[in-house]
Amino acid sequence: MAQYDVYGVGNALVDMEFEVTPDFLQEMNVQKGLMTLVDEDRQKELVNNLHGIQHKRSCGGSAANTLIAVAQMGGKGFYSCKVADDETGDFYTKDLLASGLESNLIDGRQEGVTGKCLVMITPDADRTMNTYLGITETFSEAELKEDAIKNSKYLYMEGYLVTSPTGKAAAIKARDIARAAGVKVALTFSDPGIVGFFKTGFEEMIGDGVDMVFCNEEEAKSFTGSDDLATAFEVLKKVAKTFAITTGPAGAILWDGSKEIQVVAAPANAIDTNGAGDLFAGSFLYALSQGKSFGEAGKLACAASGTLVQQFGPRLKKEQAQEVKKRIFG
């Protein structure tokens, strides 16, 4: 019996979220709706010019939010990542462990600067991220825990790792360990801009195919080079045994390996979409790990994401996650 439901690898970043106007993004020459890698000075420049409402910081990074969702739903997760031996790293480690996850971080941390993600939310609920990777840019095979990977039901690879040579290599190494042990491999595309710029790297991470891909509509089109979602859907079948494509307020389109499943989302008054895709993946993987069907997993994931977008912050409170699970599964 597997010790963990999901083992995740990804960039460890402390999320700093601000409410901003589209004018601010334009004035500061920030590309709206995408994740952009920046250096520490540029990130400080943006923060120093921000006058919007700031929300409390939280341990994050895409895969961390996904794994935290698994834990909040009642699953068991392990997250391999890299933060520095600084105040921000102290905060990250405590926040991550308090969420109920296990992590390689208990083995100690190196000197350096912990990565930070500046998340800027506009009134249309869109999220724009400027990320300084810091020490997580050197995430490598050294941070992997082979026994934990082998004792998991799923390996979850964050697509953002494709931007770092050592991070991409670590994801591929984790994939190979998982496959050899019969552990299913899931990948998230993470961001349409990243997918378009690093398509070759994603193909390397996928190798001869993965068990599950998570993406939104724009990411699916970017990876497949198609402007048509139906065509992108067919192309994805060639690289993933199963996949889930989120379609914003409409819900999601799933492929369970044999049939297409449409999941319709309940109406939601979205004010912040930051973390919605991460929560979708975490809720979905939790449901699958508990033996639920693809359709059931999709319903849980859409319900959880629909709840999240109606509040600020990248994740739900544990009691909210439990309420959503009870509402869907009883």
C-alpha positions as CSV (number, residue, x, y, z in Angstrom):
1,M,0.0,0.0,0.0
2,A,1.4,3.4,-1.0
3,Q,2.5,5.7,1.8
4,Y,1.7,8.9,-0.1
5,D,-1.2,9.8,-2.4
6,V,0.9,12.4,-4.3
7,Y,4.6,13.2,-4.4
8,G,5.3,16.6,-5.9
9,V,8.3,18.5,-7.3
10,G,8.3,22.2,-8.0
11,N,9.6,25.7,-7.4
12,A,9.2,26.8,-3.8
13,L,8.1,30.5,-3.7
14,V,6.6,32.7,-1.1
15,D,3.5,34.3,-2.6
16,M,3.0,38.0,-2.1
17,E,-0.4,39.0,-3.5
18,F,-1.5,42.6,-4.3
19,E,-4.7,44.0,-5.8
20,V,-3.7,46.4,-8.6
21,T,-5.2,48.2,-11.5
22,P,-4.5,47.5,-15.2
23,D,-3.0,51.0,-15.4
24,F,-0.4,50.0,-12.9
25,L,0.7,47.0,-15.0
26,Q,0.9,49.2,-18.1
27,E,2.8,51.9,-16.3
28,M,5.3,49.4,-14.9
29,N,5.6,47.6,-18.3
30,V,4.3,44.3,-16.9
31,Q,2.7,41.8,-19.3
32,K,-0.8,41.1,-18.0
33,G,-2.0,37.5,-17.4
34,L,1.4,35.7,-17.6
35,M,4.2,34.6,-15.3
36,T,7.4,36.5,-16.0
37,L,10.8,35.6,-14.5
38,V,12.5,38.7,-13.1
39,D,15.6,39.4,-11.1
40,E,15.5,40.5,-7.4
41,D,16.0,44.2,-8.2
42,R,13.1,44.3,-10.6
43,Q,10.8,42.6,-8.1
44,K,11.8,45.0,-5.4
45,E,11.1,47.9,-7.8
46,L,7.6,46.6,-8.5
47,V,6.9,46.1,-4.8
48,N,8.2,49.6,-3.9
49,N,5.8,51.1,-6.5
50,L,2.8,49.1,-5.3
51,H,0.1,51.0,-3.5
52,G,-2.7,48.5,-3.7
53,I,-4.1,46.2,-1.1
54,Q,-1.7,43.5,0.1
55,H,-2.9,40.2,1.3
56,K,-1.0,38.0,3.7
57,R,1.9,36.0,2.3
58,S,1.8,32.3,2.0
59,C,4.1,29.4,1.1
60,G,3.5,28.7,-2.6
61,G,4.7,27.9,-6.0
62,S,2.3,26.0,-8.2
63,A,3.0,22.4,-7.1
64,A,3.0,23.5,-3.4
65,N,-0.5,24.8,-3.8
66,T,-1.5,21.6,-5.5
67,L,0.0,19.4,-2.8
68,I,-1.5,21.5,0.0
69,A,-4.9,20.9,-1.7
70,V,-4.3,17.2,-1.5
71,A,-3.6,17.4,2.2
72,Q,-6.5,19.7,2.9
73,M,-8.9,17.2,1.2
74,G,-7.6,14.5,3.5
75,G,-4.8,13.0,1.4
76,K,-1.2,12.3,2.2
77,G,1.5,14.3,0.3
78,F,5.2,14.8,0.1
79,Y,6.7,17.9,-1.5
80,S,10.3,18.2,-2.6
81,C,11.5,21.7,-3.1
82,K,14.3,24.2,-2.2
83,V,14.3,27.3,0.0
84,A,17.2,29.1,1.6
85,D,18.3,29.4,5.2
86,D,16.8,32.9,5.6
87,E,13.7,34.4,7.2
88,T,11.6,33.9,4.2
89,G,12.8,30.2,4.0
90,D,11.9,29.8,7.7
91,F,8.4,31.1,7.0
92,Y,8.0,28.9,4.0
93,T,9.1,25.7,5.8
94,K,6.8,26.3,8.8
95,D,3.8,27.2,6.6
96,L,4.4,24.1,4.4
97,L,4.7,21.7,7.3
98,A,1.8,23.2,9.1
99,S,-0.4,22.4,6.0
100,G,0.1,18.7,6.7
101,L,2.7,17.8,4.1
102,E,6.0,16.0,4.5
103,S,9.0,17.5,2.8
104,N,12.8,17.2,2.2
105,L,13.1,20.7,3.9
106,I,13.4,19.0,7.3
107,D,16.9,17.8,6.3
108,G,18.2,21.4,6.3
109,R,18.7,24.4,4.0
110,Q,21.5,26.1,2.3
111,E,22.6,29.8,2.4
112,G,21.0,32.0,-0.2
113,V,17.8,33.9,-1.0
114,T,14.4,32.2,-1.0
115,G,12.3,32.7,-4.1
116,K,9.3,35.0,-4.1
117,C,6.4,35.4,-6.4
118,L,4.7,38.8,-6.8
119,V,1.1,38.1,-7.7
120,M,-0.9,41.1,-9.0
121,I,-4.6,40.7,-9.2
122,T,-6.7,43.0,-11.4
123,P,-10.4,43.8,-11.0
124,D,-11.2,41.3,-13.8
125,A,-9.9,38.5,-11.4
126,D,-6.9,37.9,-13.7
127,R,-3.6,37.1,-12.1
128,T,-0.2,38.4,-13.3
129,M,3.0,37.0,-11.7
130,N,6.5,38.3,-11.6
131,T,8.7,35.7,-10.1
132,Y,12.2,35.9,-8.6
133,L,13.3,32.3,-8.4
134,G,16.2,32.8,-5.9
135,I,17.6,29.5,-4.6
136,T,14.8,27.4,-6.1
137,E,16.5,28.0,-9.5
138,T,19.1,25.4,-8.4
139,F,16.5,22.8,-7.4
140,S,18.1,19.5,-8.5
141,E,18.1,15.8,-8.1
142,A,19.7,16.3,-4.7
143,E,16.3,17.4,-3.3
144,L,14.5,14.2,-4.5
145,K,13.6,11.5,-2.0
146,E,13.6,8.3,-4.0
147,D,11.9,6.1,-1.4
148,A,9.0,8.6,-1.1
149,I,8.5,8.7,-4.9
150,K,8.4,4.9,-5.0
151,N,5.9,4.8,-2.2
152,S,3.4,7.2,-3.8
153,K,0.3,6.7,-6.0
154,Y,1.1,9.7,-8.2
155,L,4.2,11.8,-9.0
156,Y,3.2,15.4,-9.8
157,M,5.6,17.5,-11.9
158,E,5.3,21.3,-12.0
159,G,5.8,22.7,-15.5
160,Y,7.7,25.8,-14.3
161,L,10.7,23.5,-13.6
162,V,11.3,23.5,-17.3
163,T,12.9,27.0,-17.0
164,S,15.8,25.6,-14.9
165,P,18.2,23.0,-16.4
166,T,18.7,21.4,-13.0
167,G,15.0,21.6,-12.2
168,K,14.0,20.0,-15.5
169,A,16.6,17.2,-15.0
170,A,15.3,16.6,-11.5
171,A,11.7,16.3,-12.8
172,I,12.9,13.8,-15.5
173,K,14.8,11.8,-12.9
174,A,11.7,11.7,-10.6
175,R,9.6,10.6,-13.6
176,D,12.0,7.7,-14.3
177,I,12.0,6.6,-10.7
178,A,8.2,6.7,-10.6
179,R,7.8,4.8,-13.9
180,A,10.2,2.1,-12.7
181,A,8.2,1.7,-9.5
182,G,4.8,1.7,-11.3
183,V,3.8,5.1,-9.9
184,K,1.6,7.2,-12.2
185,V,3.1,10.4,-13.6
186,A,1.2,13.7,-13.8
187,L,2.4,17.0,-15.4
188,T,0.9,20.5,-15.3
189,F,1.7,22.9,-18.1
190,S,1.6,25.8,-15.6
191,D,1.5,28.8,-17.9
192,P,0.7,29.5,-21.6
193,G,3.8,31.7,-22.1
194,I,6.1,29.1,-20.5
195,V,4.6,26.3,-22.6
196,G,5.1,28.3,-25.8
197,F,8.7,29.3,-25.1
198,F,9.9,26.0,-23.6
199,K,8.0,23.5,-25.7
200,T,11.1,21.3,-26.3
201,G,11.7,21.2,-22.6
202,F,8.2,20.0,-22.0
203,E,8.6,17.3,-24.6
204,E,11.7,16.1,-22.7
205,M,9.7,16.0,-19.4
206,I,6.9,14.1,-21.1
207,G,9.3,11.6,-22.8
208,D,7.4,8.8,-24.4
209,G,4.2,9.9,-22.6
210,V,2.7,10.6,-19.1
211,D,-0.3,9.3,-17.4
212,M,-2.0,12.7,-16.7
213,V,-1.7,16.2,-18.0
214,F,-3.4,19.3,-16.4
215,C,-3.7,22.5,-18.4
216,N,-6.1,25.3,-19.2
217,E,-7.4,26.0,-22.7
218,E,-4.7,28.5,-23.6
219,E,-1.9,26.1,-22.5
220,A,-3.4,23.3,-24.5
221,K,-3.5,25.4,-27.6
222,S,0.0,26.7,-26.9
223,F,1.5,23.3,-26.5
224,T,-0.2,21.8,-29.5
225,G,0.2,24.8,-31.8
226,S,-3.6,24.8,-32.5
227,D,-6.1,27.7,-32.3
228,D,-8.9,25.1,-32.0
229,L,-9.5,23.4,-28.7
230,A,-11.0,20.3,-30.4
231,T,-7.8,19.8,-32.4
232,A,-5.7,20.4,-29.3
233,F,-7.7,17.8,-27.5
234,E,-6.9,15.2,-30.1
235,V,-3.2,16.1,-30.1
236,L,-2.9,15.7,-26.3
237,K,-4.1,12.1,-26.6
238,K,-0.8,11.4,-28.2
239,V,1.3,12.5,-25.2
240,A,-1.0,11.7,-22.2
241,K,-3.1,8.7,-21.4
242,T,-5.5,11.0,-19.6
243,F,-5.9,14.7,-19.2
244,A,-8.0,17.6,-17.9
245,I,-8.4,20.9,-19.6
246,T,-9.9,23.7,-17.5
247,T,-12.1,26.1,-19.5
248,G,-12.5,28.9,-17.0
249,P,-16.1,29.7,-15.8
250,A,-17.4,26.9,-18.2
251,G,-15.8,24.1,-16.1
252,A,-13.5,21.5,-17.6
253,I,-13.1,19.0,-20.4
254,L,-11.7,15.6,-19.4
255,W,-10.3,12.6,-21.3
256,D,-10.3,9.5,-19.1
257,G,-8.5,7.3,-21.6
258,S,-11.6,6.1,-23.4
259,K,-14.2,8.9,-23.5
260,E,-14.6,12.7,-23.3
261,I,-16.3,14.1,-20.2
262,Q,-17.7,17.6,-19.8
263,V,-17.8,19.0,-16.3
264,V,-20.0,22.1,-16.0
265,A,-19.0,24.6,-13.3
266,A,-21.5,26.3,-11.0
267,P,-21.8,30.1,-11.5
268,A,-19.2,32.0,-9.5
269,N,-18.4,35.6,-8.8
270,A,-14.7,35.5,-9.5
271,I,-12.5,38.1,-7.9
272,D,-9.1,36.3,-7.9
273,T,-8.1,33.3,-10.1
274,N,-4.7,32.9,-8.6
275,G,-4.1,29.3,-7.6
276,A,-7.4,28.0,-9.2
277,G,-5.6,25.7,-11.6
278,D,-3.3,24.4,-8.8
279,L,-6.3,23.6,-6.6
280,F,-8.1,22.0,-9.5
281,A,-5.2,19.6,-10.0
282,G,-4.8,18.9,-6.2
283,S,-8.5,18.1,-5.8
284,F,-8.6,16.0,-8.9
285,L,-5.5,13.9,-7.9
286,Y,-6.9,13.5,-4.4
287,A,-10.2,12.1,-5.8
288,L,-8.4,9.8,-8.2
289,S,-6.1,8.5,-5.4
290,Q,-9.2,7.6,-3.4
291,G,-10.6,5.5,-6.2
292,K,-13.1,8.1,-7.5
293,S,-14.0,8.2,-11.2
294,F,-12.8,10.9,-13.6
295,G,-16.2,12.5,-13.6
296,E,-16.3,12.6,-9.8
297,A,-12.8,14.0,-9.7
298,G,-13.8,16.7,-12.1
299,K,-16.8,17.7,-10.1
300,L,-14.8,18.0,-6.9
301,A,-12.0,20.0,-8.7
302,C,-14.5,22.4,-10.3
303,A,-16.4,22.9,-7.1
304,A,-13.2,23.6,-5.1
305,S,-11.8,26.0,-7.8
306,G,-15.2,27.7,-8.0
307,T,-15.0,28.4,-4.3
308,L,-11.5,29.7,-4.4
309,V,-12.0,32.2,-7.1
310,Q,-14.6,34.0,-5.0
311,Q,-12.0,35.0,-2.4
312,F,-8.4,36.4,-2.4
313,G,-5.4,34.1,-1.9
314,P,-4.0,31.1,-3.7
315,R,-5.7,28.4,-1.6
316,L,-8.7,27.4,0.5
317,K,-8.7,27.0,4.3
318,K,-8.8,23.4,5.3
319,E,-12.4,23.6,6.6
320,Q,-13.5,25.0,3.2
321,A,-11.8,22.1,1.4
322,Q,-13.6,19.7,3.7
323,E,-16.9,21.4,3.2
324,V,-16.5,21.2,-0.6
325,K,-15.6,17.5,-0.4
326,K,-18.6,16.8,1.8
327,R,-20.9,18.7,-0.6
328,I,-19.7,16.6,-3.6
329,F,-19.1,13.2,-2.1
330,G,-21.4,13.3,1.0
